[in-house]
Amino acid sequence: KIMISKSNTNIADKLSLKAQDNYKRFQEELEKQFSDQSLREELLILYSNMLSRSADNYLDYVSEESKCNLVKEIYEKFLSYVSTASKHGDPKVEDISAVPNTVLAILKDSSFIVASVNEYLRVNRFLQPVISHPVLTLEALGYSLVILTIKEQNRLSELKSEMLATLEKVRHVNSDFELMVETINDFSSKLTNTEYQSLSSALCSGEFVLLGTREWKYQKKEGLVCLESRNSGFFSSSQFGITKQLRDIDYDVEHVIKTGKDFYYSKYPILAPVYHSEFLDLIIFKFSNDEADYFIAIIGIFGAKLSNQEASDLPIIRQYATKIFEDKGYGVGSYLYTQVTAILNSLPLSILYSLQYEELKDFVIDQIDYELSGELVVKVAKDQLNRFVFATVVCPSKKYSEAVRLRIQEVLVERLGAVNDILDYHLIVSDLPYVIVSFLVPIFNSLKSNFNIEEIQHEIRAITVSWEEQLLQKLCERHGKIEGQSIFNRFGGSISPAYRAGHQPEDAVNDLEAIIKLGASNPVAVSLNHFFDNQIGE
């Protein structure tokens, strides 16, 4: 009586009305099919767990008779697994005969199973029926059940093998979790910078999905030596298929050695094989003693809690903010002090930690200058190892739209030759008269090794500059600021939307010059524009 002895037997009382109705029908069907009361009680508890962890319509697509057989089969396979499972809780994936195209996976309870399973199904485009929450966690028992029914029978073998591989990775990372926390805490205790200690503590407190750690020792004579026995998570097994790429992190450590820094952050160009399919976050800390320099690399993914925390309260960024205040002489509580804090809080974590102090300071000051001048701010910069490009645009609210954001995104991908979509985009809209939109674009596998950042910045500016503003700019370039402004004041408001849609501002300058020449002695003027291959302005 494993369910009765360890599970919550009163769980049925807490179900929704619809789930309670399903529960009663299931109970009635059990009494018809099985005479063994103990078995019925066990199956009822298992089914009530299913209902409590899933949508109310869980398994509505099968008959009550099949539902009873399904729950009984799951129960029997679960008992078999518990009696034979290794102490490591190796996952097991089996067919379920009671319902077609259904598999059951069982493993010891682990973190981020739900996220990993859902991500696997999404990436591989499996179309399962109404099971909206495919993971059933029997918390009191310490096990998780993954129950999946798919529509495509020909993909059942693929589902079983790949699901097993996914859950093996989840199990391996989770089995090393305590070791990773112990390793990070041990290293953190030797750091002298309190901000670095705060960040390393946050990484172990559930605000960061820990996926691996790796350590090195560096001496000038010996060079950089990896302490292989200290590897954990992704670094300690070849089953993830990314061991070789992860060992390239040695180059990041060598970069840190050259720069003499004690802290380094970068988005790492490998998609996480568990949790969510996104690029990994890489953090490197360093401490030194009389014998050598020591480094630890921590890989994982920033959790929502840490990502959504105000940047001015984040370890290290708080240190940068204080330095900006000191360098610029902004007193605590002053208007500019408040503005710097607001700007820092508007930036995504991936960009904040990637920028060097001087880059971050320049960006903040540029935004303050924008508020004073009202001019568009566009900042584009590479990360230290040429893996990503960061682009941030400060744009007047009245000029920003989703179409503008998509066009900026297209420019970045096209001009950088990136074969991936935008990795990350972050939009801040507030009561201020401008919006801030930030992009992070992967370029490590770019088709274009050379690109001009100034040209990209110019092109982005052009996207957010209105047609009228471009016309005024062109008139001033050709006729000088005073006369150009005069021509614009005289004719700018009379140009129709149809003309603006079909002509570039450069064309309008030529046409306006022709109009200006009109008079009694010159009643007709002709302005010719050459259109090539339907491209306006060519």
C-alpha positions in Angstrom: 0.0 0.0 0.0 2.6 2.5 -1.1 0.1 5.2 -2.1 -2.0 5.0 1.1 1.0 4.9 3.4 2.9 7.9 1.9 0.6 10.0 -0.3 -2.0 12.6 0.7 -5.2 10.5 1.0 -7.4 13.6 1.4 -6.3 15.1 -1.9 -9.7 14.4 -3.6 -11.4 16.8 -1.2 -9.4 19.7 -2.7 -10.2 19.1 -6.3 -12.3 21.4 -8.5 -15.9 20.6 -9.1 -15.3 19.2 -12.5 -12.3 17.1 -11.3 -14.5 15.8 -8.4 -17.1 14.7 -10.9 -14.4 12.9 -12.9 -13.1 11.3 -9.7 -16.6 10.0 -8.8 -17.1 8.5 -12.3 -13.7 6.9 -12.0 -14.5 5.5 -8.6 -17.7 3.9 -9.9 -15.9 2.3 -12.8 -13.2 0.9 -10.5 -15.9 -0.8 -8.4 -17.2 -2.5 -11.5 -13.8 -3.7 -12.7 -11.9 -4.6 -9.6 -13.0 -6.5 -6.5 -9.8 -5.9 -4.5 -10.6 -2.9 -2.2 -6.9 -2.1 -1.4 -6.1 -1.9 -5.1 -9.1 0.4 -5.7 -7.9 2.7 -2.9 -4.4 2.8 -4.3 -5.6 3.6 -7.8 -8.0 6.3 -6.5 -5.1 8.0 -4.8 -3.0 7.9 -7.9 -5.8 9.2 -10.1 -6.6 12.0 -7.6 -2.9 13.0 -7.8 -3.3 13.1 -11.6 -6.3 15.3 -11.4 -4.8 17.7 -8.8 -1.6 18.2 -10.9 -3.3 18.6 -14.3 -6.1 20.3 -16.1 -9.7 19.2 -15.1 -10.1 17.5 -18.5 -7.1 15.2 -17.9 -7.7 12.0 -19.9 -11.1 13.1 -21.1 -10.3 11.7 -24.5 -10.4 8.1 -23.2 -13.4 6.1 -21.9 -13.8 5.4 -18.2 -13.0 1.7 -18.7 -9.7 2.6 -20.5 -9.0 5.2 -17.9 -9.1 2.5 -15.2 -6.9 0.2 -17.1 -4.5 3.1 -17.8 -4.2 4.1 -14.2 -3.7 0.4 -13.1 -1.0 -0.1 -15.7 0.8 3.1 -14.6 0.5 1.9 -11.0 2.0 -1.5 -11.7 4.9 -0.1 -13.7 5.5 2.4 -10.9 5.7 -0.4 -8.3 8.0 -2.4 -10.5 10.3 0.6 -11.0 10.4 1.4 -7.2 11.4 -2.2 -6.4 14.2 -2.3 -9.0 15.4 1.3 -9.3 19.1 2.0 -8.6 20.0 4.5 -5.9 20.7 7.1 -8.6 17.1 6.9 -9.8 17.9 6.2 -13.5 14.9 7.1 -15.6 12.8 4.5 -17.4 10.5 5.0 -20.3 8.0 2.3 -21.3 5.0 1.9 -23.6 1.5 2.0 -22.1 -0.9 -0.5 -23.8 -4.2 0.8 -22.2 -4.2 3.9 -24.4 -2.7 4.0 -28.0 0.5 6.0 -28.6 1.1 6.6 -24.9 4.4 6.3 -23.0 5.2 6.5 -19.3 8.5 7.8 -18.0 9.5 7.4 -14.3 12.4 8.9 -12.4 13.3 10.2 -9.0 12.0 13.7 -8.5 14.3 16.3 -9.9 14.3 20.0 -10.6 13.1 21.5 -13.9 11.6 18.3 -15.3 8.5 20.1 -16.4 10.4 22.8 -18.2 12.7 20.2 -19.9 9.9 17.9 -21.0 7.8 20.8 -22.4 10.8 22.3 -24.2 11.6 18.9 -25.7 8.1 18.6 -27.0 8.0 22.2 -28.3 11.4 22.0 -30.1 10.6 18.6 -31.7 7.0 19.6 -32.6 5.2 16.7 -30.9 1.5 17.2 -31.0 0.1 15.6 -27.9 -3.7 15.6 -26.9 -5.2 17.4 -24.0 -2.7 16.5 -21.3 -1.7 20.0 -20.5 0.7 19.2 -17.6 2.5 16.0 -18.6 4.5 15.6 -15.4 2.9 14.1 -12.3 5.1 14.7 -9.2 4.4 12.3 -6.3 6.1 14.6 -3.8 5.6 12.4 -0.8 7.1 9.5 -2.6 10.0 11.4 -4.2 9.2 10.3 -7.8 7.9 11.9 -11.0 5.8 10.3 -13.7 5.8 11.7 -17.2 2.6 10.5 -19.1 2.5 11.4 -22.8 0.1 10.5 -25.6 1.0 11.7 -29.1 -1.0 11.7 -32.3 1.8 10.4 -34.6 2.3 6.7 -34.0 5.3 6.6 -36.3 7.2 8.9 -33.9 6.6 6.8 -30.8 10.1 5.1 -30.9 11.7 8.5 -31.4 9.7 9.9 -28.4 10.8 7.1 -26.1 14.5 7.2 -27.0 14.8 11.0 -27.0 12.7 11.4 -23.9 15.0 8.9 -22.1 18.1 10.9 -23.2 16.5 14.2 -22.0 15.6 12.8 -18.6 19.1 11.2 -18.2 20.5 14.7 -18.6 18.1 16.1 -16.1 19.0 13.4 -13.6 22.7 13.9 -14.1 22.7 17.6 -13.6 20.4 17.3 -10.5 22.6 14.6 -9.0 25.5 17.0 -9.1 23.6 19.9 -7.7 24.8 19.6 -4.1 28.4 19.3 -5.3 28.0 22.4 -7.5 26.6 24.4 -4.6 29.4 23.2 -2.3 32.1 24.0 -4.9 30.7 27.6 -5.5 30.3 28.3 -1.8 33.9 27.1 -1.1 35.2 29.3 -3.9 33.1 32.3 -2.8 34.5 32.2 0.7 37.9 33.0 -0.7 36.7 36.1 -2.7 37.6 39.4 -1.2 35.1 41.5 -3.2 31.7 41.5 -1.3 29.8 42.2 -4.5 31.3 39.1 -6.1 30.4 37.1 -3.0 26.8 38.4 -3.2 26.4 37.3 -6.8 27.9 33.9 -6.2 25.5 33.4 -3.3 22.6 34.4 -5.5 23.6 31.7 -8.0 23.1 29.0 -5.3 19.9 30.3 -3.9 17.5 29.1 -6.6 17.8 32.3 -8.6 20.0 30.6 -11.2 19.6 27.2 -12.9 23.0 25.6 -12.1 24.1 23.3 -14.9 27.9 23.0 -14.4 31.1 24.2 -12.8 34.8 23.9 -13.9 37.9 25.1 -12.1 41.5 26.0 -13.1 44.8 26.9 -11.5 47.2 29.3 -13.1 50.9 29.9 -12.6 53.2 31.7 -14.9 55.6 28.7 -15.2 53.0 26.0 -15.3 50.4 27.9 -17.4 46.6 27.3 -17.1 45.8 23.8 -15.7 42.2 22.5 -15.4 41.4 20.8 -12.1 39.5 18.0 -13.8 38.5 16.3 -10.5 36.5 19.4 -9.6 34.3 19.3 -12.7 30.6 18.9 -12.2 27.3 18.9 -14.1 27.7 19.5 -17.8 31.5 19.4 -17.5 31.6 16.0 -15.9 29.9 13.9 -18.5 30.1 13.4 -22.3 26.4 12.5 -22.6 25.3 16.1 -23.2 27.1 16.1 -26.6 28.6 19.5 -25.9 31.8 18.6 -24.0 34.1 19.8 -26.7 32.4 23.2 -27.0 32.3 23.6 -23.2 36.0 23.1 -23.0 36.4 26.1 -25.2 35.6 28.0 -22.0 39.4 27.7 -21.4 39.8 30.5 -23.9 37.5 32.7 -21.8 39.7 32.1 -18.8 42.8 32.9 -20.8 41.0 36.2 -21.8 40.4 36.9 -18.2 44.0 36.3 -17.4 45.1 38.7 -20.1 42.8 41.5 -18.9 43.7 41.0 -15.3 40.0 41.0 -14.2 38.5 39.2 -11.3 35.0 38.8 -12.8 33.8 37.9 -16.3 30.3 37.4 -17.7 29.2 36.3 -21.2 26.3 34.7 -23.0 27.9 31.4 -24.1 27.1 30.2 -27.7 25.7 26.8 -26.7 22.0 26.1 -26.3 21.1 24.4 -23.0 20.3 20.7 -23.5 17.9 20.8 -20.5 15.5 23.3 -18.9 15.0 25.9 -21.7 16.5 25.9 -25.1 18.4 29.1 -24.8 22.0 30.2 -24.7 23.9 29.6 -21.5 25.0 32.2 -19.1 28.7 32.0 -18.3 30.2 33.5 -15.1 33.9 33.4 -14.2 35.3 34.4 -10.8 39.0 34.6 -9.8 40.9 34.7 -6.5 44.6 34.8 -5.9 47.0 33.7 -3.2 50.8 33.6 -2.9 50.9 30.3 -4.8 48.7 30.9 -7.9 45.5 32.4 -9.4 42.4 30.2 -9.3 39.4 30.5 -11.5 35.9 29.0 -11.5 33.5 28.9 -14.4 29.8 28.6 -13.6 27.3 27.9 -16.4 23.5 27.9 -16.3 20.6 30.2 -16.9 19.5 33.2 -14.9 16.1 32.5 -13.4 13.1 34.9 -13.6 13.5 36.2 -10.1 17.1 37.4 -10.6 16.4 38.6 -14.1 13.4 40.7 -13.0 15.2 42.2 -10.0 16.0 45.9 -10.3 19.5 46.2 -11.7 20.5 48.8 -9.2 20.1 46.2 -6.5 22.1 43.5 -8.3 25.6 42.6 -7.1 28.3 44.2 -9.3 25.9 46.4 -11.1 25.3 48.2 -7.8 29.1 48.6 -7.6 29.2 50.1 -11.1 26.3 52.5 -10.3 28.2 53.8 -7.2 31.2 54.4 -9.3 29.2 56.3 -12.0 27.7 58.5 -9.2 31.2 59.2 -7.9 32.8 59.9 -11.3 30.0 62.3 -12.4 29.4 63.9 -9.0 25.8 63.0 -8.8 24.6 63.4 -5.2 22.4 60.7 -3.6 18.7 61.7 -4.2 19.5 64.2 -6.9 17.6 64.2 -10.2 20.5 62.8 -12.2 21.1 60.2 -9.5 17.5 59.1 -9.9 17.8 59.1 -13.7 21.0 56.9 -13.6 19.2 54.4 -11.4 16.1 54.3 -13.7 18.3 53.8 -16.8 20.2 50.9 -15.2 16.9 49.3 -14.1 15.7 49.5 -17.7 18.5 47.2 -19.1 18.3 43.4 -19.4 20.7 41.3 -17.3 22.4 39.8 -20.3 23.5 43.3 -21.5 24.3 44.8 -18.0 26.7 42.1 -17.0 28.3 41.9 -20.5 29.3 45.6 -20.7 32.5 46.8 -19.2 32.3 49.7 -16.8 33.3 52.4 -19.3 30.9 51.1 -21.9 28.1 51.1 -19.3 28.9 54.5 -18.1 29.0 56.0 -21.6 25.6 54.4 -22.4 24.0 55.8 -19.2 25.4 59.3 -19.9 24.2 59.1 -23.5 20.6 58.4 -22.3 20.8 61.4 -19.9 22.0 63.5 -22.8 19.0 62.3 -24.8 16.6 63.5 -22.2 18.3 66.9 -22.3 18.6 67.1 -26.1 15.8 64.9 -27.4 18.0 63.3 -29.9 17.9 59.6 -30.7 20.5 57.4 -29.0 21.8 54.2 -30.7 24.5 52.1 -29.1 26.0 49.0 -30.8 28.9 47.1 -29.3 30.5 43.6 -29.5 31.1 41.5 -26.5 34.7 40.9 -25.5 35.1 37.7 -27.5 33.1 38.6 -30.6 30.3 36.2 -29.9 27.4 38.6 -29.7 26.5 42.2 -30.6 24.5 44.3 -28.2 22.3 47.1 -29.6 20.3 49.5 -27.5 18.0 52.2 -29.0 16.5 55.1 -27.0 13.6 56.4 -29.1 10.9 59.0 -28.6 7.7 57.3 -27.6 5.7 58.9 -30.4 8.1 57.4 -33.0 8.3 53.9 -31.6 6.0 51.0 -32.8 6.2 47.3 -33.2 6.9 47.8 -36.9 10.0 49.9 -35.9 11.2 47.2 -33.5 10.9 44.5 -36.2 12.7 46.7 -38.8 15.6 47.3 -36.4 15.7 43.6 -35.7 15.8 42.9 -39.5 18.7 45.4 -39.9 20.7 43.8 -37.2 20.3 40.2 -38.5 20.9 41.3 -42.1 23.9 43.5 -41.5 25.5 41.2 -39.0 25.0 38.1 -41.2 23.5 36.3 -38.2 22.0 32.9 -39.0 20.0 32.8 -35.8 17.0 34.9 -34.9 17.4 37.7 -32.3 18.5 35.9 -29.2 17.0 38.4 -26.8 15.0 41.6 -27.0 13.9 43.8 -24.1 11.5 46.7 -24.2 11.1 49.3 -21.5 8.1 51.7 -21.7 7.5 54.2 -18.8 6.1 57.6 -18.1 9.2 59.1 -19.6 8.9 60.5 -23.2 11.1 57.8 -24.6 11.2 54.0 -24.8 14.3 51.8 -24.5 14.6 48.7 -26.6 17.7 46.4 -26.4 18.8 43.5 -28.6 21.3 40.7 -28.2 22.4 39.1 -31.5 24.5 36.0 -31.8 27.4 36.5 -34.3 29.7 33.6 -33.4 28.5 31.7 -36.5 27.9 34.8 -38.6 28.2 34.7 -42.4 29.9 38.2 -42.2 33.1 38.5 -40.3 33.4 42.2 -41.0 30.8 44.8 -40.4 30.8 48.5 -39.7 29.2 49.3 -36.3 28.9 53.0 -37.3 27.0 52.2 -40.5 24.6 49.9 -38.5 24.0 52.7 -36.0 23.3 55.1 -38.9 20.9 52.7 -40.5 19.0 52.2 -37.2 18.8 56.0 -36.7 17.3 56.3 -40.2 14.5 53.8 -39.3 13.3 55.9 -36.4 13.6 59.3 -38.2 10.4 60.4 -39.8 10.1 61.2 -43.5 9.7 64.9 -42.7 12.8 64.9 -40.5 14.8 63.3 -43.2 13.6 66.0 -45.7 14.6 68.8 -43.3 18.0 67.2 -42.9 18.5 66.9 -46.6 17.4 70.5 -47.3 19.8 71.8 -44.6 22.7 69.8 -46.0 22.1 71.3 -49.5 21.0 74.9 -48.7 22.4 75.5 -45.2 20.5 75.4 -41.9 18.7 78.8 -42.2 17.5 78.5 -45.9 16.8 74.8 -45.5 14.6 75.4 -42.5 12.8 78.2 -44.5 12.1 76.0 -47.5 10.8 73.3 -45.1 8.5 75.7 -43.3 7.1 76.9 -46.6 6.5 73.6 -48.3 6.9 70.7 -45.8 3.4 70.7 -44.5 1.9 70.6 -48.1 3.5 67.3 -49.2 0.8 64.7 -49.5 1.0 61.2 -47.8 0.8 59.6 -51.3 3.9 61.5 -52.4 5.8 60.6 -49.2 4.9 56.9 -49.7 6.3 56.9 -53.3 9.3 59.1 -53.0 12.5 59.4 -50.9 13.3 62.7 -49.2 16.2 63.2 -51.6 13.6 63.2 -54.5 11.6 65.8 -52.7 14.6 68.1 -52.4 15.0 68.1 -56.2 11.3 68.6 -56.7 11.1 71.5 -54.2 14.0 73.2 -55.9 12.2 73.0 -59.2 9.0 74.5 -57.6 11.0 77.4 -56.1 12.3 78.3 -59.5 8.7 78.7 -60.9 7.7 82.2 -61.7 6.4 84.5 -64.5 9.5 84.1 -66.5 9.8 80.3 -65.7 6.3 78.9 -65.6 7.2 75.3 -66.1 9.9 73.1 -64.4 10.7 69.5 -64.9 12.4 67.3 -62.3 13.4 63.8 -63.4 14.0 60.9 -61.0 15.5 57.6 -62.2 13.8 54.4 -60.9 15.8 51.2 -61.2 14.3 47.8 -60.7 11.4 49.3 -58.7 13.8 50.5 -56.0 12.8 54.1 -55.1 15.8 56.5 -55.1 18.0 54.5 -57.4 
